[in-house]
Amino acid sequence: MKRIQWQAGTTDDESSERPRSDQELGFVRRPMVRWFDPHQLVDTLSRVVASGLWNSYADSRDLQALAASDIYDRSEGSELWVDYVSDLGDGFDSTYTVARALAQEKLELSSNGDHVATERGRILLMGGDQVYPVPKKKEYQNRLIGPYTAAMPHAAGTPELFAIPGSHDWYDGLINFSNVFCRGRPIGGWKTVQSRSYFAVKLPRGWWIWGVDLQFGDYLDEPQIRYFCNVGEHLADGDRLVLCTAKEVESGRKTSEVFSDRDIRYLEREVVEPAGAHVALYLKSGRHHYCRYEEVGGGRQLITAGGGGAFMHPTQGLPEHTRPHRGDDAGEFEKKTVYPSVRDSKRLRKWLFVLPVFNLPLAAAFGGIYVVLAFMLNLHLRNAHVSLSLTDLRLALWNSPTAFMLIMLMVVTFGIMVRLAHEAGGPTRLLIGLVHTAMLFATLTGVFIASSELASHFGDGADSLLAFLGFVGVLGGVTGVLGISAYLWTTNLLGFHGNEAYAPLHYPHYKNFLRLHIGDDGDLTVYPVGIDKVSKKWESSPEAAPDAPWLSPVGDEPQLRLIEEPITIPKRAPEK
């Protein structure tokens, strides 16, 4: 295993022309992903299924093992700045706002009336899920490479970029992630240097960064374990590690990540600790907020900083205590800070009831389903749609040639509703599924009866039927989506569906990233940077300097601030 020393330089020709309009950018400024869009749901689901099948029989990390296994030695100098960002590559406004902040050579950050000076990192760490919703080549270009190139087209000294894949990067078996990050290609003014989806970087003053690829929380591949075991031979007594992992967002009562957690704990117990080193800082992605836990009676920190551009996850309901690894009894961590605040997080939940406006395709899908059900019940025949009552609908179901299919649909719907209540368990899950199913069919009944009443004003001929079907489509679409909103809002009040309740909001604000500084004294200081509101209007700046961002905000610059006071991790672990 060889060490790769720092190589300063430049990227592309700095005299290249700057774009004067969106047509010259070389990428499309994409809006945030509409997660409940039917087309998007089908596309994402198909890739999840395909990636699950592929990864069951093949592991791209085995192919990566053919590339050289390097240690990236960046330990020269007495101090070093490192930036960390994760869960990015979503909507342009949020992703570019964060990228533009990362690109600034100097940042003056406010905290309690004071100003703290920080510098752009010579290393940029991307901690997982670099693109949403799926890792297509065009999505990487439009949602990651393009915005980051526009934010920093060139940079003196050529800062380096290291990345580990998250679950969304794995949906194509890591093909495009490898092409983007493991081929030595620049992303704007940042230079990629890694050859695999995991890495070890030696930093000044006895600090290391280990980026571990957890795939989907399965076992760590054997080549990766061998790689870090070999890296462990270069550890010295007293060295400290920053351990970066991309944790999959939990979805229900499952045991994912148990195996990878076990393997990481193995590396700590069998490789790191015998060398006299220790993990001083855990950096995790997967949750799109900032949350810091501190070891009780110790100095270790566990930080989730997933605010690079994706939709916001809620901060309410986070446990007061946690551990770095599931089932690990070594060290308990206490919650210290969350961003956004619990109050602000809860305040955003009410926007679920604007979901029909946010997601018209989903409303159209529900409306279409309701119209099809009206035909299956033969409500289009012999003025059956006129003056509908609950009894009429019951008889229509009984007399329909598709009665068996409709009854089976009810049973399947109940099963789906129980499955959707995955974060509950036992009788609670069945009860939630039953109530959800009852509300769904009650809404369907109400839509048919209300549409019949409204259509009665159009007579009893073809005009009435067309009006009835039109009202069914419109009312069915709106009430169907509102039913989802009400379900998610209610269950989130009960502590469930944090991911599903906030994803469809595609909320762009409350973003964050980290600036890490290794000082002359060997201490590591973490500066958590928050952006309460991102910019949404941009204008080209074709006459600016070659290294200036291509686009500037219309109006005021986004306000950056420290989420909390800088966190200092001493060069030596405290005695216990």
Helices and strands as residue ranges (DSSP letters): E 2-5, G 22-24, H 38-57, H 60-64, E 70-73, E 80-85, H 92-103, E 106-111, E 114-119, E 123-126, H 137-140, I 141-145, H 146-151, E 160-163, G 168-172, H 175-181, E 186-187, E 190-192, E 199-202, G 204-206, E 207-212, H 222-232, E 240-246, H 258-267, I 268-272, G 273-275, E 278-285, E 290-295, E 301-305, E 321-322, E 333-339, H 342-348, G 349-354, H 355-358, H 360-376, H 390-399, H 403-420, H 426-455, G 456-458, H 462-493, H 498-502, G 503-505, E 511-518, E 524-531, E 538-540, E 551-553, E 560-562, E 567-569
